[in-house]
Amino acid sequence: MNIKNLANMSSSIKPEPAKGSIKTLIGLLPFLQPYKRQFLLAGLALIVAAAATLAIPYAFRQMIDLGFGSRGIGGADAAASTLHIDLYFLALFGVACILGVATAARFYMVSWLGERVTADLRSAVYAHVVTQSPQFFETTKTGEVLSRLTTDTTLIQTLVGTSISMALRNGLLFIGGMVMLFITSVKLSSIIIVMLAAVVLPIVFYGRRVRKLSRESQDRVADASALAGEILNAMPTVQAFTHEEIEARRFGTSVERAFHTAMQRIRARSVLTMMAILLVFGAIVFVLWLGAHAVVQGSMSGGQLGQFILYASLVAGSIGALSEVLGDTQRAAGATERLLDLLAAQSPVQSVLLPETLPASLSSCTANGAALQLEDVVFHYPSRPDSNALMHLSLDIKPGETIAVVGPSGAGKTTLFQLLLRFYDPQQGRITLDGVDIRFLTLSALRSAIGIVPQDTVIFSENALENIRFGRADASDDEVIAAAKMAAAHEFIERLPQGYQSFLGERGVRLSGGQRQRIAIARALLKNPPLLLLDEATSALDAESERLVQTALEAAMVGRTTLVIAHRLATVQRADRIIVVEHGRIVETGTHTELIAQNGLYASLAALQFNTD
Ligand SMILES: Nc1ncnc2c1ncn2[C@@H]1O[C@H](COP(=O)(O)OP(=O)(O)OP(=O)(O)O)[C@@H](O)[C@H]1O
């Protein structure tokens, strides 16, 4: 349980990972391992198909030399020749049948693998990303994560579903074809080998360039989608400032940049393909020219040359395909690198291996709430190491107490909540819940004990029932309705067109601010936590909403410890204690009356903040 080490772990993903090489693909092995059997079957189908392909030129030669050859033309041998033709055509058809079945089987297995591995990878990356701390989401754009989940996984799907099998098939055809070329004619094949060596070097060199451009191209696409994601999430602001055109132009520029980089990659890849084909075929045409001379001089039969031509075109085709596969594989290697980076991101806030448990009274909140202690807490955000957001903050809260937290903007009020939820760990000091250091609890045990009503409630694209059930997934409908009643949300939900079944739409656009807050309060009540964190909305509600929200909050505070970032007079007046925070320190503590009497920071804040009530 070395907390220091845990805290020091970096959560951010590397901004620019080391150069992607095909070796990176080894990182995919854990995702392939569960499907060894399918791989084996696909491999078998592949070998059968490759063997059938390689058998075709041989059958072809037999047909020419033995079927049409000098032995078979005219006279007594005519009957035997017909038999030969029948046999060899039958054999050829047999081979084609095997090729058809084996190719279909390979395609099926390999495509299945591609889809399966991609689905697993997507789920694994997503499951990992949702456990990351806020720090991660500060440094990684949502759009980029989405792009990795979609574009990058699709590249890997191409790799597993197509490229690997293409590489293996063409690799086999290349090796088998070369062996058969040597068997057919050692002299011509030796010449081909020498020429091939001269052909491969430029291809390898150019392949590197294509890989680099691939990576850049993916980055640009990710940039564009990150930009779009950010803007689409802020549409009302964008439109209120009439920024539609500017944003459309900005996105257009980003898309153009992606297009430009993609074009560079496509150009490089076209050159690569052209070079590969020209060089390989050039070499083969030259060798065939030599072969034609050999047939004329009688040192080679026509069938032999036919067979050689077919094998040579198989070999040439396989080299062409391999160079193309190399491009895809390199793109997939880049994608794998980016996905593995995401998977490797470690949240600095981790559950300890041997967690302590909360006292039973806390896990089922029936008692009075939780005791909470902050002991000399010092904290700075990882992105701002030289500016402490909280400084030597100590606080002792008894079970059932209601504490109002007041302070100027930027004082550290929200930060305090973030630490209580363990979105971050303090650099110094500790926080205990009923005497247990919260770092020794599992994250889920800690967060289950805390209910939060944020300033701005997120409403999911679900009906009202499910939106409240977000507070506790296993709550029954009756429990949800009971919580809604306590939170003064029942009436307005009943009045919605389909009552609790009403779809609240993306971001709950159909609900007013006060209604959203009551949904949030209902969620918290459903969770029934011993510790409640409220962040009162600063925006003014109309008198009726205000009254309803206050009623709901009062219901929510009963029987639990409550910390509330207060913006309303009613709240501070009801609080057992008010703590006044400034520059990350507690500067005043007391009740409303006491603090007003002190005539310090609180008194001046109260005069400003609460005068509308
Ligand atoms: N994610 C973050 N990364 C870096 N600094 C942050 C982050 N969040 C807050 N801060 C800084 O920490 C300090 C305390 O911020 P905090 O949000 O806790 O203030 P607050 O009292 O809640 O203010 P407000 O009432 O305006 O919400 C501020 O100086 C703020 O700029």
The ligand as an SDF file (V2000), in Angstrom:
LIG
                    3D

 31 33  0  0  0  0  0  0  0  0999 V2000
   -8.6290   21.0330  -12.9660 N   0  0  0  0  0  0  0  0  0  0  0  0
   -7.8830   22.0230  -12.5240 C   0  0  0  0  0  0  0  0  0  0  0  0
   -6.6120   22.1330  -12.9020 N   0  0  0  0  0  0  0  0  0  0  0  0
   -5.8420   23.1380  -12.4490 C   0  0  0  0  0  0  0  0  0  0  0  0
   -6.2670   24.0790  -11.6100 N   0  0  0  0  0  0  0  0  0  0  0  0
   -7.5330   24.0450  -11.1890 C   0  0  0  0  0  0  0  0  0  0  0  0
   -8.4180   23.0090  -11.6390 C   0  0  0  0  0  0  0  0  0  0  0  0
   -9.6220   23.2210  -11.0680 N   0  0  0  0  0  0  0  0  0  0  0  0
   -9.4940   24.3090  -10.3090 C   0  0  0  0  0  0  0  0  0  0  0  0
   -8.2480   24.8110  -10.3760 N   0  0  0  0  0  0  0  0  0  0  0  0
   -7.7270   25.9610   -9.6500 C   0  0  0  0  0  0  0  0  0  0  0  0
   -7.7760   25.6740   -8.2640 O   0  0  0  0  0  0  0  0  0  0  0  0
   -8.2260   26.7980   -7.5420 C   0  0  0  0  0  0  0  0  0  0  0  0
   -9.4660   26.4580   -6.7250 C   0  0  0  0  0  0  0  0  0  0  0  0
  -10.5200   26.1980   -7.6100 O   0  0  0  0  0  0  0  0  0  0  0  0
  -11.9670   25.7190   -7.1800 P   0  0  0  0  0  0  0  0  0  0  0  0
  -12.6830   25.2980   -8.3950 O   0  0  0  0  0  0  0  0  0  0  0  0
  -11.8610   24.7400   -6.0830 O   0  0  0  0  0  0  0  0  0  0  0  0
  -12.5950   27.0740   -6.6380 O   0  0  0  0  0  0  0  0  0  0  0  0
  -14.0540   27.3440   -6.1030 P   0  0  0  0  0  0  0  0  0  0  0  0
  -13.9000   27.9070   -4.7470 O   0  0  0  0  0  0  0  0  0  0  0  0
  -14.9070   26.1560   -6.2470 O   0  0  0  0  0  0  0  0  0  0  0  0
  -14.5340   28.4990   -7.0960 O   0  0  0  0  0  0  0  0  0  0  0  0
  -16.0110   28.7750   -7.6940 P   0  0  0  0  0  0  0  0  0  0  0  0
  -16.8410   29.2560   -6.5770 O   0  0  0  0  0  0  0  0  0  0  0  0
  -15.7410   29.8610   -8.6960 O   0  0  0  0  0  0  0  0  0  0  0  0
  -16.4780   27.5180   -8.3090 O   0  0  0  0  0  0  0  0  0  0  0  0
   -8.4640   27.8960   -8.5380 C   0  0  0  0  0  0  0  0  0  0  0  0
   -7.3210   28.7250   -8.5340 O   0  0  0  0  0  0  0  0  0  0  0  0
   -8.5990   27.1840   -9.8600 C   0  0  0  0  0  0  0  0  0  0  0  0
   -8.0950   27.9790  -10.9030 O   0  0  0  0  0  0  0  0  0  0  0  0
  1  2  1  0
  2  3  1  0
  2  7  2  0
  3  4  2  0
  4  5  1  0
  5  6  2  0
  6  7  1  0
  6 10  1  0
  7  8  1  0
  8  9  2  0
  9 10  1  0
 10 11  1  0
 11 12  1  0
 11 30  1  0
 12 13  1  0
 13 14  1  0
 13 28  1  0
 14 15  1  0
 15 16  1  0
 16 17  2  0
 16 18  1  0
 16 19  1  0
 19 20  1  0
 20 21  2  0
 20 22  1  0
 20 23  1  0
 23 24  1  0
 24 25  2  0
 24 26  1  0
 24 27  1  0
 28 29  1  0
 28 30  1  0
 30 31  1  0
M  END
$$$$
